[in-house]
């Protein structure tokens, strides 16, 4: 049973560029959430996707956008990158029947 | 962003000792989750709690959902070197079912052999 997978593992970008991160959910999961984790902090909720729609959003600017595909996989897009966007981006998935979320290994984004 | 109050921030203990950490919230939660995170990796779920007063064990780990629904604790008995890592509590507010998890700041655990 495959767990949550994310790609790429690491990414280096420069300010102003755009980035796309990808997540494949754990088998049987249909809901995908994205979190940003700065160094030394707990994860912060960005948004959640269910049935290909954004269902809930945290306190992040519109530069952060996402998408969910029919196979439940998801993308996180960040435009006009800032130095402060450097962080570990985590994807978490769950089924609609439980609140328990399972995390992927994350994508380490460095903005120079 | 909103966070839970998790304590202690760090612990340095001897192998074989027991460990206790806790989280408190100003609002009522309907779910408490405990995760362990190793450097550069994603959080791994340790224990999930869904009812006030619930006490759940996973091997040497025991966690409880507080009666007030505003707190939770995690105990680790007879610690071993592989317990080293950062432990996070996470909760889901009753006003936000099925939605975002709110995380504590983490407890960094170091175990001396």
Backbone of each chain as ProteinMPNN parsed JSONL, in Angstrom:
{"seq_chain_A": "XXXXXXXXXXXXXXXXXXXXXXXXXXXXXXXXXXXXXXXXXXXXXXXXXXXXXXXXXXXXXXXXXXXXXXXXXXXXXXXXXXXXXXXXXXXXXXXXXXXXXXXXXXXXXXXX", "coords_chain_A": {"N_chain_A": [[0.85, -1.189, 0.0], [0.874, 1.976, -1.113], [2.191, 4.909, 0.333], [1.73, 8.432, 0.977], [3.085, 10.346, -1.613], [5.511, 12.707, -2.78], [6.758, 15.142, -5.09], [9.109, 17.443, -6.563], [11.898, 16.216, -4.521], [13.741, 18.084, -3.607], [14.201, 21.558, -4.367], [15.471, 24.364, -6.018], [15.053, 27.75, -6.447], [14.911, 31.09, -7.877], [14.213, 34.422, -6.717], [11.049, 35.716, -7.692], [10.503, 33.801, -9.558], [8.415, 30.999, -10.598], [6.868, 28.085, -9.136], [6.013, 24.597, -9.156], [4.665, 22.096, -7.224], [4.146, 18.624, -6.497], [1.781, 16.076, -5.515], [0.871, 12.825, -4.61], [-1.815, 11.016, -3.381], [-2.244, 8.834, -0.516], [-3.284, 5.456, -0.986], [-6.739, 5.125, -1.517], [-7.408, 7.532, -0.388], [-9.023, 10.705, -0.67], [-8.912, 13.369, -0.198], [-6.887, 16.202, -0.111], [-4.469, 18.081, 1.562], [-2.37, 20.944, 1.875], [0.608, 22.047, 3.436], [2.818, 24.477, 4.856], [6.034, 24.437, 6.171], [8.143, 26.2, 8.04], [11.591, 26.527, 9.036], [12.171, 25.121, 12.177], [9.594, 25.439, 13.044], [6.085, 24.525, 13.513], [3.993, 22.845, 11.079], [2.085, 24.928, 8.821], [-1.183, 25.465, 7.731], [-2.092, 25.598, 4.329], [-4.012, 25.182, 2.132], [-6.938, 23.131, 1.324], [-8.033, 20.454, -0.745], [-10.816, 18.916, -2.248], [-12.789, 16.776, -4.144], [-11.869, 18.024, -6.445], [-11.969, 20.703, -5.915], [-11.098, 23.72, -4.176], [-11.537, 23.678, -0.811], [-11.069, 24.796, 1.636], [-9.113, 27.411, 3.039], [-6.047, 28.618, 4.272], [-4.207, 31.288, 5.892], [-2.793, 32.49, 3.559], [-1.305, 34.208, 0.773], [-2.707, 35.057, -2.512], [-0.806, 34.272, -4.291], [-0.259, 31.695, -3.832], [-1.564, 28.839, -5.126], [-3.654, 26.085, -6.149], [-4.418, 22.753, -7.354], [-6.556, 19.986, -7.973], [-6.662, 16.766, -9.318], [-8.658, 14.407, -11.283], [-7.81, 11.87, -10.424], [-7.279, 12.272, -7.808], [-4.767, 13.224, -7.148], [-2.598, 16.066, -6.555], [-1.553, 19.47, -7.108], [0.596, 22.097, -6.036], [1.007, 25.433, -6.599], [3.21, 28.148, -6.667], [3.564, 31.499, -7.221], [5.659, 34.277, -8.284], [7.951, 34.1, -6.483], [9.198, 34.619, -3.181], [11.918, 35.334, -0.896], [11.115, 34.508, 1.604], [9.487, 32.389, 1.112], [10.894, 30.115, 1.219], [10.978, 26.918, 2.466], [9.81, 23.806, 3.948], [7.535, 22.021, 2.125], [4.615, 20.388, 2.701], [2.464, 17.696, 1.975], [-0.669, 16.417, 2.852], [-2.906, 13.733, 3.262], [-6.235, 12.32, 3.384], [-9.142, 10.239, 4.0], [-12.638, 10.855, 3.321], [-13.957, 10.011, 5.532], [-12.657, 10.268, 7.897], [-10.794, 12.296, 10.246], [-8.119, 12.013, 10.368], [-4.958, 12.763, 9.17], [-2.427, 11.916, 6.845], [0.951, 12.349, 6.214], [3.141, 13.267, 3.495], [6.639, 12.956, 2.428], [7.556, 15.487, 1.922], [8.598, 18.505, 0.159], [11.506, 20.226, -0.204], [11.914, 23.551, -0.565], [14.01, 26.028, -1.741], [14.57, 29.416, -1.967], [16.461, 31.692, -3.683]], "CA_chain_A": [[0.0, 0.0, 0.0], [1.744, 3.134, -1.221], [1.832, 6.047, 1.16], [1.694, 9.717, 0.284], [4.342, 10.659, -2.285], [5.652, 14.084, -3.232], [7.896, 15.412, -5.974], [10.407, 16.809, -6.34], [12.358, 16.171, -3.143], [14.351, 19.386, -3.36], [14.049, 22.499, -5.468], [16.086, 25.674, -5.791], [14.536, 28.752, -7.371], [15.299, 32.462, -7.561], [13.091, 35.322, -6.461], [10.249, 36.096, -8.847], [10.145, 32.634, -10.365], [7.231, 30.237, -10.227], [7.193, 26.697, -8.854], [4.903, 23.652, -9.03], [4.968, 20.916, -6.423], [3.158, 17.598, -6.777], [1.453, 15.159, -4.429], [-0.023, 11.703, -4.886], [-2.336, 10.613, -2.08], [-2.255, 7.446, -0.056], [-4.345, 4.693, -1.614], [-8.038, 5.234, -0.868], [-7.627, 8.889, 0.113], [-9.57, 11.592, -1.697], [-8.796, 14.756, 0.257], [-5.481, 16.59, -0.047], [-4.154, 19.374, 2.171], [-0.981, 21.397, 1.753], [1.118, 22.788, 4.587], [4.151, 25.043, 4.752], [6.743, 24.329, 7.44], [9.395, 26.949, 8.124], [12.567, 25.887, 9.9], [11.944, 25.287, 13.604], [8.183, 25.713, 13.315], [5.131, 23.507, 13.135], [3.375, 23.094, 9.769], [0.986, 25.876, 8.723], [-2.14, 25.052, 6.695], [-2.232, 26.474, 3.16], [-5.369, 24.934, 1.66], [-7.381, 21.756, 1.199], [-8.79, 20.145, -1.952], [-11.696, 17.745, -2.233], [-13.609, 16.76, -5.367], [-11.243, 18.931, -7.418], [-12.234, 22.098, -5.567], [-10.514, 24.223, -2.945], [-12.609, 23.677, 0.171], [-10.708, 25.613, 2.787], [-7.854, 28.081, 2.788], [-5.406, 29.266, 5.399], [-3.838, 32.685, 5.73], [-1.73, 32.596, 2.561], [-1.718, 35.103, -0.323], [-3.18, 34.451, -3.751], [0.333, 33.708, -5.031], [-0.336, 30.256, -3.597], [-2.756, 28.271, -5.73], [-3.542, 24.64, -6.264], [-5.306, 22.035, -8.262], [-6.692, 18.553, -7.717], [-7.014, 16.045, -10.532], [-9.657, 13.351, -11.068], [-7.247, 10.719, -9.708], [-7.084, 12.794, -6.446], [-3.465, 13.851, -6.967], [-2.743, 17.514, -6.412], [-0.412, 20.347, -7.327], [0.669, 23.383, -5.364], [1.731, 26.412, -7.4], [3.546, 29.405, -5.999], [4.053, 32.491, -8.176], [6.419, 35.426, -7.781], [8.578, 33.597, -5.262], [9.922, 35.5, -2.271], [12.877, 34.62, -0.058], [10.379, 33.951, 2.733], [8.767, 31.175, 0.72], [11.774, 28.975, 1.467], [10.371, 26.103, 3.522], [9.438, 22.439, 3.594], [6.125, 21.975, 1.768], [4.095, 19.065, 3.026], [1.152, 17.301, 1.502], [-1.298, 15.478, 3.773], [-4.12, 13.226, 2.657], [-7.148, 11.567, 4.248], [-10.412, 9.887, 3.387], [-13.706, 11.719, 3.792], [-14.62, 9.436, 6.706], [-11.848, 10.453, 9.096], [-10.035, 13.535, 10.331], [-6.701, 11.7, 10.473], [-4.214, 13.1, 7.966], [-1.137, 11.268, 6.691], [1.829, 13.271, 5.501], [4.206, 12.833, 2.615], [7.987, 13.29, 2.89], [7.792, 16.911, 1.76], [9.492, 19.087, -0.849], [12.294, 21.332, 0.369], [12.051, 24.654, -1.529], [14.938, 27.092, -1.375], [14.467, 30.568, -2.859], [17.681, 32.507, -3.559]], "C_chain_A": [[0.884, 1.238, 0.0], [1.239, 4.236, -0.316], [1.747, 7.3, 0.315], [3.065, 9.974, -0.35], [4.325, 12.096, -2.772], [6.86, 14.201, -4.155], [7.924, 16.887, -6.334], [10.767, 16.793, -4.855], [12.926, 17.521, -2.723], [14.214, 20.255, -4.601], [14.721, 23.806, -5.083], [15.594, 26.628, -6.868], [15.087, 30.127, -6.976], [14.048, 33.315, -7.391], [12.369, 35.687, -7.751], [9.822, 34.923, -9.727], [8.872, 31.973, -9.843], [7.628, 28.779, -10.012], [5.915, 25.861, -8.758], [5.375, 22.427, -8.283], [3.822, 19.918, -6.589], [2.998, 16.615, -5.623], [0.53, 14.063, -4.949], [-0.505, 11.143, -3.562], [-2.131, 9.137, -1.781], [-3.445, 6.749, -0.696], [-5.649, 4.8, -0.808], [-8.37, 6.608, -0.332], [-8.087, 9.815, -1.007], [-9.428, 13.074, -1.355], [-7.326, 15.087, 0.473], [-5.349, 17.972, 0.584], [-2.68, 19.675, 1.97], [-0.621, 22.25, 2.958], [2.502, 23.33, 4.255], [4.811, 24.952, 6.124], [8.07, 25.077, 7.357], [10.302, 26.256, 9.138], [12.252, 26.172, 11.37], [10.507, 25.545, 13.999], [7.329, 24.49, 13.026], [4.541, 23.828, 11.763], [2.217, 24.084, 9.869], [0.12, 25.51, 7.517], [-2.214, 26.081, 5.575], [-3.647, 26.364, 2.594], [-5.651, 23.452, 1.555], [-8.228, 21.581, -0.054], [-9.581, 18.857, -1.769], [-12.597, 17.866, -3.446], [-13.167, 17.874, -6.326], [-11.521, 20.409, -7.133], [-11.506, 22.468, -4.272], [-11.639, 24.399, -1.923], [-12.339, 24.591, 1.354], [-9.33, 26.195, 2.523], [-7.336, 28.705, 4.067], [-5.02, 30.684, 5.046], [-2.62, 32.818, 4.81], [-2.217, 33.442, 1.394], [-2.111, 34.324, -1.566], [-2.05, 33.911, -4.622], [0.378, 32.182, -4.886], [-1.652, 29.75, -4.19], [-2.557, 26.778, -5.891], [-4.513, 24.057, -7.255], [-5.386, 20.594, -7.791], [-7.218, 17.894, -8.977], [-8.019, 14.938, -10.231], [-9.126, 12.127, -10.328], [-6.855, 11.088, -8.273], [-5.697, 13.368, -6.213], [-3.628, 15.366, -7.008], [-1.443, 18.222, -6.735], [-0.557, 21.595, -6.475], [1.527, 24.287, -6.239], [2.001, 27.668, -6.564], [4.165, 30.329, -7.047], [4.867, 33.573, -7.488], [7.103, 35.11, -6.456], [9.333, 34.685, -4.504], [10.898, 34.663, -1.454], [12.167, 33.893, 1.081], [9.555, 32.725, 2.394], [9.625, 29.936, 0.898], [11.257, 28.202, 2.669], [10.259, 24.669, 3.039], [7.933, 22.445, 3.318], [5.629, 20.546, 1.891], [2.698, 18.883, 2.457], [0.602, 16.289, 2.508], [-2.616, 15.015, 3.171], [-4.963, 12.445, 3.664], [-8.347, 11.125, 3.417], [-11.472, 10.828, 3.946], [-14.313, 11.256, 5.105], [-13.833, 9.673, 7.993], [-11.128, 11.786, 9.056], [-8.531, 13.279, 10.3], [-5.997, 11.935, 9.143], [-2.842, 12.443, 7.991], [-0.271, 12.126, 5.771], [2.797, 12.558, 4.569], [5.549, 13.285, 3.149], [8.336, 14.763, 2.724], [8.686, 17.252, 0.578], [10.186, 20.277, -0.201], [12.512, 22.371, -0.717], [13.0, 25.702, -0.964], [14.834, 28.191, -2.414], [15.685, 31.461, -2.622], [17.485, 33.919, -4.105]], "O_chain_A": [[1.564, 1.522, 0.986], [0.036, 4.474, -0.205], [1.699, 7.234, -0.913], [4.091, 9.831, 0.315], [3.278, 12.638, -3.128], [7.842, 13.47, -4.024], [6.872, 17.523, -6.406], [10.013, 17.306, -4.028], [12.635, 18.031, -1.641], [14.122, 19.761, -5.725], [14.561, 24.295, -3.965], [15.707, 26.343, -8.061], [15.65, 30.302, -5.895], [12.968, 32.964, -7.866], [13.002, 35.936, -8.777], [8.9, 35.039, -10.534], [8.337, 32.339, -8.797], [8.585, 28.289, -10.611], [4.87, 26.355, -8.333], [6.363, 21.796, -8.66], [2.674, 20.309, -6.796], [3.932, 16.355, -4.864], [-0.457, 14.332, -5.634], [0.312, 10.824, -2.698], [-1.881, 8.321, -2.669], [-4.487, 7.363, -0.924], [-5.666, 4.597, 0.406], [-9.487, 6.84, 0.131], [-7.611, 9.728, -2.139], [-9.795, 13.933, -2.157], [-6.607, 14.353, 1.151], [-6.034, 18.915, 0.187], [-1.849, 18.769, 1.906], [-1.417, 23.058, 3.437], [3.255, 22.733, 3.485], [4.215, 25.345, 7.127], [9.002, 24.636, 6.685], [9.837, 25.497, 9.988], [12.085, 27.328, 11.76], [10.223, 25.839, 15.161], [7.777, 23.541, 12.383], [4.588, 24.98, 11.332], [1.469, 24.092, 10.846], [0.631, 25.274, 6.422], [-2.377, 27.275, 5.823], [-4.391, 27.344, 2.58], [-4.752, 22.62, 1.675], [-9.04, 22.443, -0.39], [-9.097, 17.866, -1.223], [-13.11, 18.946, -3.737], [-13.991, 18.562, -6.929], [-11.332, 21.261, -8.001], [-11.326, 21.63, -3.388], [-12.574, 25.17, -2.14], [-13.264, 25.095, 1.991], [-8.489, 25.573, 1.875], [-8.105, 29.256, 4.854], [-5.451, 31.221, 4.026], [-1.543, 33.217, 5.253], [-3.4, 33.409, 1.053], [-1.887, 33.118, -1.671], [-2.297, 33.179, -5.58], [0.972, 31.48, -5.705], [-2.728, 30.194, -3.789], [-1.441, 26.269, -5.784], [-5.303, 24.752, -7.893], [-4.413, 20.042, -7.277], [-8.123, 18.417, -9.627], [-8.215, 14.568, -9.073], [-9.892, 11.419, -9.676], [-6.179, 10.313, -7.596], [-5.464, 13.958, -5.158], [-4.659, 15.882, -7.44], [-0.364, 17.637, -6.645], [-1.659, 22.083, -6.225], [2.656, 23.933, -6.579], [1.126, 28.168, -5.856], [5.163, 29.985, -7.68], [4.78, 33.763, -6.275], [6.864, 35.768, -5.443], [10.002, 35.538, -5.088], [10.74, 33.448, -1.328], [12.567, 32.798, 1.474], [8.986, 32.089, 3.282], [9.134, 28.817, 0.742], [11.112, 28.756, 3.758], [10.567, 24.353, 1.89], [7.146, 22.83, 4.182], [6.156, 19.626, 1.266], [1.873, 19.796, 2.464], [1.329, 15.405, 2.962], [-3.365, 15.825, 2.626], [-4.449, 11.97, 4.676], [-8.542, 11.573, 2.287], [-11.23, 11.521, 4.935], [-15.082, 11.985, 5.732], [-14.301, 9.311, 9.073], [-10.878, 12.341, 7.987], [-7.748, 14.225, 10.214], [-6.387, 11.379, 8.117], [-2.176, 12.414, 9.026], [-0.703, 12.563, 4.705], [3.211, 11.424, 4.808], [5.615, 13.925, 4.198], [9.303, 15.241, 3.317], [9.426, 16.411, 0.068], [9.542, 21.208, 0.283], [13.22, 22.109, -1.69], [12.813, 26.196, 0.148], [14.992, 27.937, -3.608], [15.915, 31.929, -1.507], [18.414, 34.727, -4.075]]}, "seq_chain_B": "XXXXXXXXXXXXXXXXXXXXXXXXXXXXXXXXXXXXXXXXXXXXXXXXXXXXXXXXXXXXXXXXXXXXXXXXXXXXXXXXXXXXXXXXXXXXXXXXXXXXXXXXXXXXXXXXX", "coords_chain_B": {"N_chain_B": [[0.303, 32.335, 12.093], [-2.401, 30.457, 13.664], [-1.568, 28.561, 16.575], [-0.992, 25.705, 18.655], [-0.225, 25.481, 22.168], [2.588, 24.004, 22.994], [4.497, 21.989, 25.176], [7.353, 20.517, 26.87], [9.662, 22.723, 25.06], [12.026, 21.501, 24.398], [13.796, 18.513, 25.267], [16.214, 16.731, 27.085], [17.279, 13.662, 27.677], [18.134, 10.648, 29.532], [18.783, 7.434, 28.178], [16.24, 5.015, 28.643], [14.731, 6.443, 30.433], [11.485, 7.842, 31.235], [9.249, 9.907, 29.305], [7.373, 12.903, 29.066], [5.072, 14.995, 27.429], [3.045, 17.855, 26.539], [0.083, 19.444, 25.186], [-1.821, 22.402, 24.842], [-4.863, 24.188, 24.206], [-6.742, 27.113, 23.379], [-9.237, 26.809, 22.458], [-11.939, 24.464, 21.871], [-11.262, 21.162, 20.846], [-11.955, 18.524, 18.488], [-10.492, 16.462, 17.615], [-7.353, 15.022, 18.291], [-4.013, 14.699, 17.353], [-0.882, 13.019, 17.314], [2.37, 13.44, 16.121], [5.581, 12.353, 14.864], [8.582, 13.746, 13.753], [11.39, 13.408, 11.763], [14.558, 14.924, 10.912], [14.306, 16.772, 7.899], [12.284, 15.221, 6.873], [8.823, 14.148, 6.412], [6.102, 14.536, 8.805], [5.29, 11.728, 10.845], [2.532, 9.801, 11.663], [1.698, 9.025, 14.978], [-0.21, 8.563, 17.07], [-3.768, 8.747, 17.175], [-6.53, 10.54, 18.434], [-9.941, 10.698, 19.347], [-12.034, 11.12, 21.117], [-13.131, 12.823, 24.052], [-11.309, 12.241, 27.004], [-10.314, 9.877, 26.078], [-7.869, 7.332, 26.09], [-5.052, 6.169, 24.586], [-2.785, 3.705, 23.41], [0.344, 3.0, 21.781], [2.507, 0.792, 21.418], [5.31, 1.697, 23.224], [4.319, 4.189, 23.56], [1.901, 6.422, 24.866], [-1.092, 8.23, 24.738], [-3.392, 10.836, 25.633], [-6.633, 12.256, 25.349], [-7.712, 15.2, 26.561], [-10.151, 15.802, 29.155], [-11.427, 18.267, 29.147], [-11.34, 18.849, 26.52], [-9.513, 20.577, 25.561], [-6.895, 19.984, 25.719], [-4.036, 17.748, 25.476], [-1.903, 14.953, 26.118], [1.286, 13.305, 25.65], [3.001, 10.403, 26.415], [6.115, 8.753, 26.629], [7.497, 5.729, 27.313], [10.36, 4.223, 28.868], [12.588, 5.25, 27.188], [14.448, 5.068, 24.093], [17.385, 5.307, 21.958], [16.436, 5.691, 19.282], [14.148, 7.126, 19.578], [14.703, 9.738, 19.321], [13.979, 12.922, 17.971], [11.578, 15.267, 16.598], [8.587, 15.967, 18.16], [5.253, 16.529, 17.432], [2.16, 17.92, 18.374], [-1.136, 17.979, 17.093], [-4.223, 19.447, 16.274], [-7.76, 19.449, 15.642], [-10.203, 21.831, 15.309], [-13.517, 22.031, 16.755], [-15.036, 23.695, 15.305], [-14.248, 23.432, 12.769], [-14.489, 21.023, 11.311], [-13.136, 18.302, 9.552], [-11.336, 19.854, 8.303], [-8.557, 22.053, 8.405], [-5.539, 21.163, 10.148], [-4.256, 22.252, 13.231], [-1.102, 23.024, 14.476], [1.216, 22.352, 17.156], [4.254, 23.887, 18.477], [6.198, 22.033, 18.591], [8.183, 19.502, 20.23], [11.442, 18.944, 20.899], [13.24, 16.065, 21.176], [15.981, 14.637, 22.752], [18.027, 11.836, 23.254], [20.24, 10.352, 25.397], [22.546, 7.785, 25.11]], "CA_chain_B": [[-0.89, 31.519, 12.116], [-2.81, 29.922, 14.956], [-0.814, 27.408, 17.024], [-1.229, 25.185, 19.983], [0.87, 25.71, 23.089], [3.179, 22.698, 23.267], [5.64, 22.066, 26.077], [8.394, 21.53, 26.764], [10.182, 22.932, 23.716], [13.066, 20.512, 24.17], [14.097, 17.62, 26.386], [17.44, 15.959, 26.921], [17.111, 12.649, 28.713], [18.969, 9.455, 29.489], [18.107, 6.237, 27.671], [15.537, 4.269, 29.68], [13.839, 7.329, 31.178], [10.174, 8.13, 30.669], [9.118, 11.267, 28.777], [6.003, 13.396, 28.988], [4.912, 16.296, 26.788], [1.62, 18.135, 26.438], [-0.402, 20.54, 24.341], [-3.053, 23.041, 25.284], [-5.503, 25.063, 23.233], [-7.741, 28.018, 23.943], [-10.545, 26.412, 21.941], [-12.257, 23.041, 21.981], [-10.893, 20.345, 19.688], [-12.645, 17.243, 18.401], [-9.486, 15.473, 17.237], [-5.96, 15.298, 18.64], [-3.088, 13.788, 16.683], [0.524, 13.177, 17.683], [3.268, 13.072, 15.036], [7.023, 12.459, 15.067], [9.239, 14.183, 12.532], [12.844, 13.37, 11.706], [15.058, 16.031, 10.085], [14.16, 16.708, 6.456], [11.233, 14.289, 6.474], [7.482, 14.532, 6.796], [5.625, 13.999, 10.082], [4.743, 10.383, 10.839], [1.481, 9.698, 12.669], [1.948, 8.1, 16.082], [-1.457, 8.233, 17.756], [-4.919, 9.59, 16.882], [-7.51, 10.546, 19.517], [-11.174, 11.255, 18.814], [-13.05, 11.352, 22.133], [-12.665, 13.366, 25.319], [-10.994, 11.211, 27.978], [-9.751, 8.691, 25.424], [-6.476, 7.001, 26.374], [-4.656, 5.229, 23.538], [-1.37, 3.329, 23.418], [0.972, 2.467, 20.575], [3.795, 0.329, 21.937], [5.749, 2.425, 24.424], [3.708, 5.514, 23.545], [0.538, 6.544, 25.362], [-1.585, 9.597, 24.615], [-4.745, 11.033, 26.145], [-7.459, 13.39, 24.943], [-8.149, 15.784, 27.807], [-11.586, 15.863, 29.439], [-11.931, 19.596, 28.765], [-11.193, 18.89, 25.055], [-8.602, 21.66, 25.214], [-5.518, 19.587, 25.929], [-3.661, 16.358, 25.242], [-0.51, 14.674, 26.466], [1.934, 12.118, 25.096], [4.049, 9.815, 27.239], [6.974, 7.72, 26.05], [8.125, 4.999, 28.409], [11.624, 3.533, 28.617], [13.075, 5.817, 25.93], [15.589, 4.471, 23.406], [17.997, 6.311, 21.065], [15.664, 5.957, 18.059], [13.047, 8.045, 19.902], [15.163, 11.093, 19.033], [13.268, 13.578, 16.89], [10.682, 16.338, 17.026], [7.226, 15.494, 18.339], [4.249, 17.574, 17.241], [0.743, 17.683, 18.561], [-1.963, 18.668, 16.102], [-5.625, 19.307, 16.622], [-8.781, 19.976, 14.734], [-11.226, 22.534, 16.075], [-14.895, 21.591, 16.524], [-15.635, 24.636, 14.363], [-13.568, 23.267, 11.497], [-14.403, 19.584, 11.117], [-12.694, 17.876, 8.233], [-10.504, 20.886, 7.703], [-7.132, 22.177, 8.679], [-4.941, 20.822, 11.428], [-3.457, 23.284, 13.884], [0.034, 22.337, 15.069], [2.043, 22.941, 18.186], [5.581, 24.318, 18.021], [7.08, 20.88, 18.593], [9.08, 19.178, 21.349], [12.619, 18.257, 20.39], [13.692, 15.075, 22.147], [17.322, 14.066, 22.603], [18.201, 10.706, 24.158], [21.642, 10.009, 25.573], [22.671, 6.339, 25.369]], "C_chain_B": [[-1.193, 30.981, 13.495], [-1.99, 28.69, 15.303], [-1.281, 26.963, 18.389], [-0.023, 25.505, 20.843], [1.425, 24.357, 23.512], [4.388, 22.857, 24.172], [6.069, 20.682, 26.527], [8.863, 21.694, 25.326], [11.25, 21.915, 23.381], [13.296, 19.719, 25.454], [15.37, 16.856, 26.067], [17.452, 14.948, 28.039], [18.077, 11.495, 28.506], [18.147, 8.3, 28.946], [17.475, 5.479, 28.842], [14.576, 5.114, 30.496], [12.491, 7.459, 30.465], [10.093, 9.612, 30.288], [7.649, 11.657, 28.766], [5.983, 14.778, 28.346], [3.422, 16.568, 26.618], [1.332, 19.332, 25.554], [-1.677, 21.099, 24.919], [-3.548, 23.999, 24.208], [-6.493, 25.965, 23.944], [-9.144, 27.665, 23.463], [-10.709, 24.899, 22.025], [-11.887, 22.314, 20.693], [-11.696, 19.049, 19.685], [-11.71, 16.121, 17.968], [-8.125, 15.95, 17.705], [-5.095, 14.242, 17.97], [-1.677, 14.08, 17.182], [1.386, 12.623, 16.554], [4.717, 13.143, 15.521], [7.654, 12.811, 13.721], [10.747, 14.109, 12.686], [13.321, 14.469, 10.761], [14.889, 15.798, 8.596], [13.086, 15.763, 5.961], [9.871, 14.809, 6.899], [7.087, 13.941, 8.135], [5.013, 12.61, 9.898], [3.736, 10.263, 11.973], [1.821, 8.633, 13.706], [0.633, 7.614, 16.691], [-2.526, 9.235, 17.354], [-5.955, 9.423, 17.991], [-8.761, 11.271, 19.055], [-12.23, 11.595, 19.864], [-12.424, 11.9, 23.399], [-12.469, 12.237, 26.324], [-10.338, 9.979, 27.387], [-8.271, 8.552, 25.742], [-6.076, 5.906, 25.397], [-3.165, 4.964, 23.597], [-0.943, 2.788, 22.067], [2.374, 2.051, 20.989], [4.141, 1.049, 23.222], [5.129, 3.818, 24.531], [2.259, 5.443, 24.057], [0.123, 7.999, 25.246], [-3.009, 9.665, 25.143], [-5.356, 12.315, 25.615], [-8.048, 13.965, 26.222], [-9.666, 15.904, 27.934], [-12.18, 17.199, 29.004], [-11.954, 19.78, 27.251], [-10.266, 20.017, 24.599], [-7.143, 21.262, 25.416], [-5.316, 18.104, 25.654], [-2.234, 16.168, 25.713], [-0.044, 13.398, 25.783], [3.008, 11.671, 26.063], [4.813, 8.774, 26.442], [7.66, 7.017, 27.216], [9.418, 4.338, 27.94], [12.242, 3.971, 27.292], [14.32, 5.09, 25.423], [16.144, 5.499, 22.431], [17.176, 6.639, 19.828], [14.415, 6.815, 18.325], [13.424, 9.496, 19.614], [14.395, 11.666, 17.845], [12.418, 14.713, 17.444], [9.259, 15.801, 17.041], [6.266, 16.679, 18.243], [2.881, 17.078, 17.666], [0.009, 18.463, 17.471], [-3.417, 18.426, 16.463], [-6.533, 19.879, 15.565], [-9.904, 20.558, 15.56], [-12.617, 21.975, 15.762], [-15.591, 22.489, 15.51], [-15.095, 24.435, 12.958], [-13.415, 21.786, 11.166], [-14.025, 19.243, 9.689], [-11.751, 18.852, 7.579], [-9.08, 20.865, 8.183], [-6.766, 21.647, 10.059], [-4.155, 22.021, 11.929], [-2.366, 22.573, 14.66], [0.634, 23.108, 16.235], [3.413, 23.273, 17.618], [6.577, 23.174, 18.006], [7.884, 20.739, 19.876], [10.24, 18.385, 20.783], [13.177, 17.351, 21.475], [15.082, 14.563, 21.793], [17.486, 12.982, 23.646], [19.673, 10.326, 24.206], [21.76, 8.532, 25.911], [23.312, 6.047, 26.724]], "O_chain_B": [[-0.351, 31.037, 14.392], [-1.734, 27.856, 14.434], [-1.871, 27.719, 19.16], [1.065, 25.769, 20.331], [0.801, 23.645, 24.299], [5.21, 23.75, 23.968], [5.25, 19.763, 26.566], [8.504, 20.893, 24.462], [11.382, 21.503, 22.229], [13.028, 20.188, 26.56], [15.581, 16.397, 24.944], [17.613, 15.301, 29.207], [18.736, 11.375, 27.474], [16.951, 8.198, 29.221], [18.091, 5.321, 29.896], [13.702, 4.578, 31.177], [12.377, 7.219, 29.263], [10.776, 10.455, 30.869], [6.783, 10.828, 28.487], [6.796, 15.635, 28.692], [2.621, 15.634, 26.558], [2.218, 20.12, 25.223], [-2.519, 20.357, 25.426], [-2.774, 24.54, 23.418], [-7.02, 25.609, 24.998], [-10.13, 28.168, 24.001], [-9.744, 24.161, 22.222], [-12.165, 22.791, 19.593], [-12.072, 18.537, 20.74], [-12.103, 14.954, 17.957], [-7.773, 17.119, 17.546], [-5.399, 13.05, 18.012], [-1.319, 15.23, 17.44], [1.178, 11.504, 16.085], [5.043, 13.881, 16.451], [7.301, 12.244, 12.688], [11.316, 14.675, 13.62], [12.562, 14.904, 9.894], [15.282, 14.752, 8.08], [12.979, 15.523, 4.759], [9.769, 15.782, 7.646], [7.671, 12.946, 8.565], [4.309, 12.353, 8.921], [4.048, 10.588, 13.119], [2.179, 7.504, 13.372], [0.396, 6.412, 16.81], [-2.246, 10.425, 17.206], [-6.226, 8.307, 18.435], [-8.671, 12.335, 18.442], [-13.211, 12.273, 19.558], [-11.325, 11.5, 23.783], [-13.338, 11.38, 26.485], [-9.854, 9.121, 28.126], [-7.514, 9.52, 25.675], [-6.686, 4.836, 25.377], [-2.372, 5.881, 23.807], [-1.731, 2.21, 21.319], [3.314, 2.844, 20.925], [3.38, 1.024, 24.189], [5.39, 4.542, 25.492], [1.507, 4.527, 23.722], [0.882, 8.899, 25.606], [-3.744, 8.678, 25.105], [-4.675, 13.328, 25.456], [-8.812, 13.282, 26.904], [-10.371, 16.084, 26.942], [-13.319, 17.248, 28.54], [-12.521, 20.752, 26.751], [-10.23, 20.371, 23.421], [-6.25, 22.102, 25.298], [-6.263, 17.319, 25.604], [-1.443, 17.11, 25.708], [-0.838, 12.54, 25.396], [3.838, 12.475, 26.487], [4.229, 8.009, 25.675], [8.334, 7.663, 28.019], [9.554, 3.949, 26.78], [12.402, 3.161, 26.38], [15.126, 4.575, 26.198], [15.458, 6.466, 22.103], [17.217, 7.778, 19.361], [13.707, 7.183, 17.388], [12.57, 10.382, 19.658], [14.187, 10.985, 16.841], [12.53, 15.073, 18.616], [8.785, 15.247, 16.049], [6.457, 17.702, 18.9], [2.491, 15.953, 17.354], [0.495, 19.488, 16.994], [-3.791, 17.338, 16.901], [-6.13, 20.678, 14.72], [-10.489, 19.88, 16.405], [-12.871, 21.506, 14.653], [-16.604, 22.108, 14.924], [-15.444, 25.187, 12.047], [-12.333, 21.344, 10.781], [-14.539, 19.832, 8.739], [-11.401, 18.688, 6.411], [-8.471, 19.808, 8.349], [-7.564, 21.677, 10.996], [-3.481, 22.711, 11.164], [-2.641, 21.638, 15.413], [0.572, 24.336, 16.296], [3.711, 22.994, 16.457], [7.678, 23.315, 17.473], [8.221, 21.728, 20.526], [10.056, 17.29, 20.252], [13.541, 17.811, 22.557], [15.324, 14.113, 20.673], [17.123, 13.18, 24.805], [20.278, 10.017, 23.18], [21.156, 8.064, 26.877], [23.485, 4.884, 27.087]]}, "name": "protein", "num_of_chains": 2, "seq": "XXXXXXXXXXXXXXXXXXXXXXXXXXXXXXXXXXXXXXXXXXXXXXXXXXXXXXXXXXXXXXXXXXXXXXXXXXXXXXXXXXXXXXXXXXXXXXXXXXXXXXXXXXXXXXXXXXXXXXXXXXXXXXXXXXXXXXXXXXXXXXXXXXXXXXXXXXXXXXXXXXXXXXXXXXXXXXXXXXXXXXXXXXXXXXXXXXXXXXXXXXXXXXXXXXXXXXXXXXXXXXXXX"}
